[in-house]
Amino acid sequence: MAEMINDKVSSSETPKLAREEIFQKDMENILVKVKNRPESIIAEDVRRLSGGVDTLDEQSGRIISLLGTLALANGPLNEQDTNVDQTPHASLLTAVKNLNAAVDTNPDHVTTEVLRSAQSIVNKMQKAIGNASVPHPDLEAELQEETTKIEPKVARGTVTKAEADHLHSLEARAHGHTDKGGIAAIAQSVAAKRERRISLSHTISLDSGRSRANSKIVTATPQEQSHHDKEANLHEAEITNKPKLEQGTVTQGDADFLHSREMRAHGHIEKGGLAATAQSIVSKKRQESLSDRSNVSPRASEADYERRKEQSHHDKENNLKIAELTIEPKIEEENINKEDAAYVQSLENRAHGHIEKGGVAAEALSKAQRRENSQSVAESSR
């Protein structure tokens, strides 16, 4: 009798085990479809899983519930296959909205497997539209804040490579690209020049140390150092004003600044160089302005003259400010020379009509004279 009962139990459990194996296999196949082609999930898949076993565990029940939501979202897509090519974006958007609503309604139905599948879909979407070129407007505020912090350092030539690279990366992520001639590109150029200058200084220092060890002192003369500084100042001025030349917005003050830097560095103005080009653009703008003034009424001409006069004063103030920002680090390090001091004095005299006592120009001249006297004493004591 006991043997008969055992045979009956065994015979009843066999179909149940077989159904569970089929259910597990169907579940695995469905999850593969969700991962690779979520839009192919239909109501029939859900019905087959739901009727596969008599009882469901909690996790399987949640998966089937979410699959039902996905199948419902896919309904219009699968029922209108002939129109898929005509409205793919609308169908996908509907599916995404339905899935979002389902998660809001039943957040406890989200499982690790469902989350992994959703992340896979997001990755595919990003690849489809080109993730690297997608702008991120939410980063615009951070980009503006970083730009505001870096601009003074660019003007002084003290921006580091790490800061410039960070700004460049931030601009690329915010806009989807970097602007040629923009602040990020200029910052990288200034930082690269600074790195080369530091590297050169370090090399000279090492060579000097080795020479002293061999009782052969090799140092850069004041004249060589002065020439190096002039070349660096010219390069910095060219980087700052090149975008203005390309846009045709260069002012007389900008042109004079480039002219002064190139004369100090080379002793002449190169034909076709940036300084010559700047002067040419300014002269052309002045001629056009005079032509315009001759073709308008006296009252309009006078108003235009006053406006340009005010703009000229504004430009002089800006040129003075840029020069002060450039020279202040040299004043603090007591590495200022008479040429720099004379230049900032010239700009201050143009802007204010006089040299302010205790101002940047006066301090620059004082430090330059002190530095020159110290060098003379050091040379005479050798």
Secondary structure, DSSP 8 states (H G I E B T S, - for coil): -HHHHHHHHHHHHHHHHHHHHHHHHHHHHHHHHHHH-GGG--HHHHHHHHTS-SS--HHHHHHHHHHHHHHHHHHHHHHTGGGTTTSHHHHHHHHHHHHHHHHHH-GGG--HHHHHHHHHHHHHHHHHH-GGG---GGGHHHHHHHHHHHHHHHHHT---HHHHHHHHHHHHHHHSS--TTSHHHHHHHHHHHHHHHHHHHHHHHHHHHHHHHTT------HHHHHHHHHHHHHHHHHHHHHHHHHHT---HHHHHHHHHHHHHHHSS--TTSHHHHHHHHHHHHHHHHHHHHHTS-HHHHHHHHHHHHHHHHHHHHHHHHHHHHHHHHHHHTT---HHHHHHHHHHHHHHHSS--TTSHHHHHHHHHHHHHHHHHHHHHT-
